[in-house]
Amino acid sequence: MTKSLRADLSLLLVTIFWGAGFPATKIALQTMTPFYHIGIRFTVASLLLAILFYKKLRNINKSLIKPALILSSLLFGVYAFQTVGIQYTTASKSSFFSGLAVLLVPIFSILYLKTKLELKTIISVITATLGLFLLSNTSTDTNFNIGDFLTILCSICYAWQLLFTGTYVQKHDATLLAIVQLCFVSLYGMVFAVISEPLPKDISMVSFWSLMFSAVFCTAFAFWMQTTAQKFTSSLHVALIFTLEPVFGALTSFLLLDEIIGVRGIIGGIFIISAMLISELQWTKKQTTSS
């Protein structure tokens, strides 16, 4: 198994956790505020990674701080917009608008990296975007609201975060980059929480364990895995894999929150999976030619 294929499979596992993270966040926010949720979630995640990889911490240096600050600022924007936005929209719609990064990454890649897109890549992006659109129309709430707008801002931040991560992991240790950026996000979250929100009280056990699930699997594991995997695959390919996230998001929202999937949602999921297959066929052909 090649490193690229292992990276793809690892990122697929990340999308499963992130898909489950949408209803988990919705549940956690029932008894706690958004910025305390972000602060606590990322504090637990950064501490967990620091404990697991404590031997690497001695290698942290000044050159790591600037890229970690940039990535953490974008990542905080992702979760601030998403966590606040999800309070005003459904988990299914939130997962769709977050998935729009798949459309933004190639656009930003052309502007930032001067990338030339191949025809199959363009077809994959268009197919995935169409699938996301169909998936977004599965909810009884069809009105565009402030929560949807905030989640679009989230996807803009995430598209840039993917691109910059792909650049920085080529020069820095991926694990250290993940730890430091998560640590910065936790600081941003706690500062905003202390300034703008009351101290959480009477947090339910369901909300607490939903928060812990998000901290361990959707944050610590997911961002360590994403940062590590981006050494071996492109930002655009990562974005295409992550289009499966709203498919898992819609499925888990249906199972846990009784949000309706419907025929359009199923068709949307098929389009997204088809986009992934097109992308993988392109990747396989490229690898065969080069070997």
C-alpha positions in Angstrom: 0.0 0.0 0.0 1.5 3.4 -1.1 1.8 6.3 1.3 -0.8 8.3 -0.8 -3.4 5.5 -0.5 -2.8 5.2 3.3 -3.2 9.0 3.5 -6.5 8.7 1.6 -7.8 6.0 3.8 -6.8 7.9 6.9 -8.6 11.0 5.7 -11.7 8.9 4.9 -11.7 7.8 8.6 -11.4 11.5 9.5 -14.5 12.3 7.5 -16.5 9.7 9.3 -15.7 11.2 12.7 -16.3 14.7 11.4 -19.7 13.7 10.0 -20.6 12.3 13.4 -19.3 15.6 14.9 -22.1 17.7 13.5 -24.9 16.2 15.6 -22.5 15.8 18.5 -21.8 19.5 18.4 -25.6 20.2 18.2 -26.1 18.1 21.3 -23.2 19.6 23.2 -24.5 23.1 22.6 -27.8 22.4 24.3 -26.2 23.1 27.7 -23.1 25.0 26.9 -22.1 28.1 24.9 -20.2 28.1 21.6 -16.9 29.6 22.6 -16.5 27.6 25.8 -17.3 24.6 23.6 -14.4 25.5 21.3 -12.0 26.4 24.1 -12.6 23.3 26.1 -12.7 21.0 23.0 -9.3 22.3 21.7 -7.7 22.4 25.1 -8.5 18.7 25.7 -7.3 17.9 22.1 -4.0 19.8 22.3 -3.2 18.3 25.8 -4.0 14.8 24.6 -1.6 15.2 21.6 1.0 16.8 23.8 0.9 13.9 26.1 1.0 11.3 23.4 3.9 13.0 21.6 5.7 14.7 24.5 9.1 13.6 23.2 8.6 15.8 20.1 7.8 18.9 22.2 11.5 19.7 22.7 11.8 20.3 19.0 9.4 23.3 18.9 11.2 26.4 17.6 10.5 29.9 16.5 10.1 29.0 12.9 7.0 26.9 13.8 5.2 29.8 15.5 4.3 31.8 12.4 2.7 29.0 10.4 0.9 27.7 13.5 -0.5 31.2 14.2 -1.8 31.5 10.6 -3.3 28.0 10.6 -4.8 28.4 14.0 -6.4 31.7 13.1 -8.0 30.2 10.1 -9.0 27.1 12.1 -10.5 29.2 14.8 -12.5 31.0 12.2 -13.7 27.6 10.9 -15.0 26.5 14.3 -16.2 29.9 15.5 -18.4 30.4 12.4 -19.5 26.8 12.3 -20.2 26.4 16.0 -22.2 29.7 16.2 -23.8 29.1 12.9 -25.1 25.6 13.7 -27.3 27.1 16.4 -29.4 28.8 13.7 -29.6 26.1 11.1 -29.9 22.3 10.9 -26.9 19.9 11.3 -27.5 18.6 7.7 -27.4 22.2 6.2 -24.4 23.0 8.3 -22.5 20.0 7.0 -23.4 21.0 3.4 -22.2 24.6 3.7 -19.0 23.5 5.4 -18.5 21.1 2.5 -18.4 24.0 0.0 -14.6 24.1 0.7 -14.4 21.5 -2.1 -15.5 24.2 -4.6 -13.4 27.0 -3.0 -10.1 25.0 -2.8 -9.5 24.7 -6.5 -10.5 28.4 -7.0 -8.1 29.6 -4.3 -5.4 27.1 -5.5 -5.5 28.7 -8.9 -5.0 32.1 -7.3 -2.5 31.1 -4.6 -0.5 28.3 -6.1 -1.1 29.0 -9.8 -2.4 25.5 -10.2 -3.7 24.2 -13.5 -6.7 21.9 -13.1 -7.1 18.8 -15.2 -10.5 18.0 -16.8 -11.2 15.1 -14.5 -10.5 17.2 -11.4 -12.9 19.9 -12.7 -15.6 17.1 -13.3 -15.0 15.8 -9.8 -15.4 19.2 -8.2 -18.6 20.0 -10.1 -20.1 16.6 -9.4 -19.3 16.9 -5.7 -20.7 20.4 -5.5 -24.0 19.2 -7.2 -24.1 16.4 -4.7 -23.7 18.8 -1.8 -26.5 21.0 -3.2 -28.9 18.1 -3.4 -27.9 17.0 0.1 -28.6 20.4 1.4 -32.2 20.3 0.3 -33.1 17.3 2.5 -34.2 19.4 5.5 -37.7 20.9 6.1 -35.9 24.2 6.7 -35.2 25.5 3.2 -34.8 29.2 4.1 -31.3 30.8 3.9 -30.5 32.2 7.3 -27.7 33.7 9.4 -26.5 30.3 10.4 -26.1 29.3 6.7 -24.1 32.5 6.0 -21.8 32.0 9.0 -21.1 28.4 7.9 -20.2 29.6 4.4 -17.6 31.9 6.1 -16.5 28.8 7.8 -15.9 27.0 4.5 -13.9 30.0 3.2 -11.6 29.8 6.2 -11.2 26.1 5.8 -10.3 26.2 2.2 -7.4 28.5 3.0 -6.5 26.4 6.0 -6.2 23.3 3.7 -4.0 25.2 1.2 -1.7 26.6 3.8 -1.4 23.3 5.6 -0.4 21.6 2.4 2.4 24.2 2.1 3.6 24.2 5.7 3.8 20.5 6.2 6.5 20.3 3.6 8.8 22.4 5.8 7.7 21.5 9.4 7.0 18.5 11.5 3.4 17.7 11.0 2.7 16.5 14.5 4.2 19.6 16.1 2.3 21.8 13.7 -0.9 20.1 14.7 -0.2 20.4 18.4 0.8 24.1 18.4 -2.1 25.2 16.1 -4.6 23.4 18.3 -3.1 25.0 21.4 -3.5 28.4 19.8 -7.1 27.7 18.9 -7.9 26.7 22.5 -6.5 30.0 23.7 -8.6 32.0 21.2 -11.7 30.0 22.2 -11.2 30.6 25.9 -10.4 34.3 25.5 -13.6 34.9 23.4 -15.5 32.7 25.9 -14.4 34.7 29.0 -15.1 38.0 27.3 -18.5 37.3 25.7 -20.1 34.3 27.5 -21.2 33.3 31.0 -19.4 30.4 32.7 -21.2 27.2 31.7 -23.3 25.7 34.5 -25.4 22.5 34.7 -23.8 20.9 31.7 -25.7 17.7 31.1 -23.8 14.3 30.8 -25.0 13.9 27.2 -23.5 17.3 26.3 -20.3 16.5 28.2 -19.7 13.2 26.5 -20.6 14.8 23.1 -18.0 17.4 23.8 -15.4 14.7 24.7 -16.2 12.8 21.5 -15.6 15.9 19.5 -12.4 16.7 21.4 -10.8 13.3 21.1 -11.9 12.0 17.7 -13.0 15.0 15.7 -10.2 17.3 16.9 -7.1 15.6 18.4 -7.1 12.5 16.1 -8.6 14.3 13.1 -6.3 17.2 12.8 -3.2 15.2 13.6 -4.2 12.8 10.9 -5.1 15.6 8.4 -1.8 17.4 9.0 0.2 14.2 8.6 -1.7 13.0 5.6 -1.2 16.3 3.7 2.5 15.5 3.3 1.5 12.8 0.8 -1.5 14.2 -1.1 -2.7 17.5 -2.5 -5.0 20.0 -0.8 -7.5 19.6 -3.6 -7.6 15.8 -3.2 -8.1 16.3 0.6 -11.0 18.6 -0.1 -12.6 16.1 -2.4 -12.3 13.3 0.2 -13.8 15.6 2.8 -16.9 16.0 0.6 -17.9 12.7 2.1 -18.2 14.5 5.5 -21.7 15.9 4.9 -22.8 12.4 3.7 -21.8 11.0 7.1 -23.2 14.2 8.7 -26.6 13.7 7.1 -26.6 10.0 8.0 -25.7 10.6 11.7 -28.1 13.6 11.9 -30.8 11.2 10.7 -29.9 8.5 13.2 -29.3 10.8 16.2 -31.5 13.9 15.6 -34.2 12.5 13.3 -33.3 15.0 10.6 -34.8 13.8 7.3 -32.5 12.5 4.5 -35.0 11.9 1.7 -34.6 10.9 -1.9 -32.7 14.1 -2.9 -30.2 13.4 0.0 -29.6 9.9 -1.2 -29.1 11.1 -4.8 -26.7 13.8 -3.5 -24.8 11.2 -1.6 -24.4 9.2 -4.8 -23.1 12.2 -6.7 -20.5 12.9 -3.9 -19.4 9.2 -3.9 -19.2 9.3 -7.8 -17.0 12.4 -7.5 -14.7 10.6 -5.2 -14.5 7.6 -7.6 -13.7 10.0 -10.5 -10.9 11.5 -8.4 -9.5 8.2 -7.4 -9.5 6.9 -11.0 -7.6 10.0 -12.0 -5.1 9.4 -9.1 -4.7 5.7 -10.0 -4.0 6.4 -13.7 -1.4 9.0 -12.7 0.4 6.6 -10.4 0.4 3.8 -13.0 1.9 6.1 -15.6 4.7 7.3 -13.3 5.7 3.8 -12.2 
